[in-house]
Amino acid sequence: MTTPATPADAKSRAWRTLLQNLLVDVVLAVVVVVMPLVSGNDVNVGLVVASAVKTALVTALAFIQRTAEASVRNRDM
């Protein structure tokens, strides 16, 4: 059974997406920043920034999609 698309569900989906992607960002930051610092290599901060931008975009898209589904569902009722 699918969850009905409501404004509250859209916010919940956006928060869930944000938290999941932030976890990936933290792991990436550890690998990309901490590991080179330990080994004495240059840090590639661009990858961390790109990952954070990706998280923001995916979160916004999740919210927009769920909000659109809610408005379509409400219009059809």
N, C-alpha and C positions, 0 to 999 in steps of 0.2 A: 504494500500500500504506500502511496506517495504522500508526502506532507503537503497540505494545501498551501499555496503561495499567498502569504499575507504580508503586510508591511513588517510585522514583528518577525516573521520568518525570514524576510529579506535581510534584516539586521542580524539575525542569528547566523544566517549563512555567511554574511560578510565577516562577522567576527571569527567564525570557525575557520574560514579561508585565511584570514589574516594570521591567526595563531599558528595554523599549520605551516604557512609559508615563512613566518618568522622563525620557526624552528629550523627549517632548511637554511635560512639566512645565517643563523647563529652557527650551525655546523660548518657552513661554507666559510664564514669569517674565521673560525678557528683553523680550518685547513689552510686558507689562503693567507691569513695574516700571522697567526702564531707559529705555524710550522716554518715558514721562511725566516722569521725572527730567530728561532732556535737554531736553525742551520746557518744563519748568517747571510742569507740571500735577500734580494730585493722583494719588497711586498708589493703585490698587485692589487692596489685599492680599487681599481676600476671594476674588478669582478664583484667586489662587495657592494659597490654602488649600483652596478647593473642588477644585482640580485635584489637589492632593496627597492629599486624602481619596478622590477618585475612583481614584487609583492604588492606594491601599491596599485599597480594596474590590474592584477588578478583580483584583488579585493574589491576594487571599484566595479569591475566587470561582474563579479558574483552578485554584488548588491543591485546593480542595474538590471541584470537578467531576472533576478527573483522579484524585483519591484515590477518589472514589465509583465511577468507571469501573473502577479497578483492583480494588476489592473486589467489584464485580458480576462482573467477568471471572473472578476467582479463585474465586468461589462457583459459577459455571457450569461450571468445569473439574472 
